[in-house]
Amino acid sequence: MDRRGFLLGLAGALGAGVAAGAMLSPAQATVLGQLKDLTPEDALGDAAVEAAGTTPDGTPVESTQYWGPPGAYRRQRRRRRRRVCGWRRDRWGRPVRRCWYVWR
């Protein structure tokens, strides 16, 4: 028996089992009834404003702003591929023209 094929098949069967288990588990999301009672912060007291910044189990929610990966907003310089040629000697000493591409 081919060991590599056996191990690859075993790993594939295990991966398929894990994927099937993940797909069949139910998704848990916030119940819409919890979101219907949202009011503006002006109408709430201080205790209600502090409670609004937490999840139902009491974990505080942090407010963040995502700006993307570092350097995502820098101007990208357009690079062009350029063909460069030169003369080289082959293995018998004759001059031969060789060309290659460089990025400029």
Secondary structure, 3 states (H helix, E strand, C coil): CCHHHHHHHHHHHHHHHHHHHHHHCCCCCCCHHHHCCCCCHHHCCHHHHHHHCECCCCCECCCCCCCCCCCCCCCCCCCCEEEEEEEEECCCCCEEEEEEEEEC
